[in-house]
Amino acid sequence: MGAAWYEPLPASDRSFLVFEDQHTHMHLGGITLFEPGPLGLPGGGVAIDRIREHIASRLHLRPRYRQRLASVPIRNRPIWVDDPHFNLSYHVRHAAVPHPGDDVQLKQLCARIVSQQLDRGKPLWEIWVIEGLGGGRFAMLVKTHHCMADGISAFDLFTALVSPTPDDSLDAPAPWTPRPAPGPMRLLADELLRQAGTPFEIASALVNALRDPARGRALVAENLRGLWSTIQNGIRPPSPTPLNGPIGPHRRFDWLTLDLGEVKRVRQRLGGTVNDVVLATVAGAVRTFLRRRGVPSDEIFFRAVVPVSVRSENERGVQNNRVSGWLTELPVDEPDPLRRLERVKEVTTRLKTSKQALGPELLGRAAEWATPGVLTVGVRLTARLHPYNVIVTNVPGPPMPLYLLGARLLGGYPLVPLFENQGIGIALFSYVGQLCWGFNADWDLVPDLGRFVEAVRESFGELTAAADADPIPAAVGG
């Protein structure tokens, strides 16, 4: 038996455990579609055992996926420990739609699966392999709890499973022996020592700042500027809309694929970035959707939170949350698509210079010194304030084809969780010339999710028409 081991969760990861309740499921992930390739079986089946063996051979690259939650006695601070009863078959599940299934049936099945919370007594992830689709295609639905990973690191697991070549060979799984968890007395003693050391950590940070006063002043100014920008943006509450209200446990899931080359052409023609085009598209879609619901959009103040990665290159592969966010006003009151894009560009340019993404990062570092109770109160207060209407997150993917044991990946549609009072979440993933949109929505609050997806398509069509009509190409954004 090896030495006892555990790892405390940082405050950024713990916050997603606090956010979660019976209605707000804090798992992210997405659905990927594959050609059958070597994994296809007669009758539309898929070689599930080979897929399980392949995942088993990659788990040593992501050790968090064989760890479960535990807690420090009395203090109730959550920690990671190895799961001595880890069972891969529990986590890699097999399902099917009636053959030959279509995308509508697949979306319905995915919605039922993402409506189910993950079991906190086990490692917090599931992979559902779904067969029965027309043409022999199969799908893989991934659910990973947000306390384990942000959108970027969740895709690090996916990159461990796929390859840029159609190689269908299997590697032998690496040996693994679960390490024992420490006893309650050691956990409590370590926690008391950690709390006792907090003043020294603060003092050490001050000493380091004093050793280089100019750099220390610059860092303080930059962080405070970001914090003040976050506070300023959050003071004004967004307008209530039909997309915002109490949510239940049941979900709808839909997706859309746009031509990434066409998105880049709009960007090159009209200026800004790909993300600016995405946000302007969402603004136009919300405007159209609300007006079709009979809600005038001219006086609505609509805000999106746009996650921003603060993960450095040397942190890739690290399983934790290294993400902050921009509180971004979307001009849903603007009828002209060109002006919508211009207003989005103005907002994002201002946010880049404001260092707003550093505000939540600074608060997160301060939370590391707080007790679990203080963190819980802070997270729940933030949820009650409802500072935004929607999440829009864009994860860049590879420009080259990927394969799972020789089966070609056709596309991937990401899933972002719904927070309290949030009826829809929008996530995007770029892959081989495609911009793949995933829409997660509350079952009751957004029964017409398909109409929202169609409004996104129409809104982007307005931008492409504007780009075609614009006689002078704009400066290319970053």
Beta strands, then each sheet from edge to edge (+ up, - down):
strand 1: 7-8
strand 2: 27-34
strand 3: 40-41
strand 4: 45-46
strand 5: 67-71
strand 6: 78-82
strand 7: 92-101
strand 8: 125-133
strand 9: 138-145
strand 10: 251-259
strand 11: 302-309
strand 12: 323-330
strand 13: 390-395
strand 14: 403-404
strand 15: 407-415
strand 16: 424-431
strand 17: 434-442
sheet 1: 1+ 6- 5+
sheet 2: 7+ 8+ 9- 2+ 15- 14+
sheet 3: 3+ 4-
sheet 4: 10+ 17- 16+ 13+ 11+ 12-
end
